[in-house]
Amino acid sequence: MDQCANKPGLWLNASSATAYIHSETRLNTEENGIIGDDFSMNICKIWEKEFFRVNSGNMRKAALRTSIVLGNNGGAFPKLKMITKLGLGGKQGPGTQKVSWIHIDDFCRAVEFIINNRNISGAVNVTAPEPLTNAHFMSRLRKQMKMPFGLNAPVWQLKIASVFLRTETELLLKSRNVYPEKLIRNGFEFMFPNIESAFQDLI
């Protein structure tokens, strides 16, 4: 980037809302969020530290701490719909862990907003303003899909499934309680601020 003859005015870098500690009560903003010390958090920490390490002159930098993006063409949401349709859409693990999420249209609009707003730089939480518990998230999904029941998945089942899916149970069990303070403070307005409106649009 430093060798570019014509440097861009903004460098966007992908990060993750998983940078913050597991928290069921504390709402993590960019300013007061606590960055923890485990495998996934350390990846985010080291990634962002390297990104911001070099002073790139007038080039603005933003690290997008993105939560789960809900859309119908890939990612987690089609899988969640599938297990709900099969009657497996109960809570995962204890169900008390918070889910931070964002509708894919709001994600795209937020990125555009950051590009056009020169006041925004540094780490930016790209997530809807209303995180909710896993149990509530799955309950709202079942209601929208008109599924009268959903079997719960205990932790031991998730651990077995994660081996076959080559993934980590942390993706479902870690409590991501994240708030988009920078976006809201700078005037960004969500089309889908709550999970009900997002599910209505996507389903």
Protein Blocks (a to p, Z undefined) as FASTA:
>chain_A
ZZpmbacfbdcddddfklpccdfkbccdfklpccdddfklmmmmmmmmmmmmpcghjacc
ddddddddddfeecjllmmmmmmmnopaccehjllaccddddfklmmmmmmmmmmmmkbg
cjdddddfbdcdfklmmmmmmmmnopabdcdddfklmmmmmmmnopafklmmpccddddf
klmmnopacfblbfklmmmmmZZ
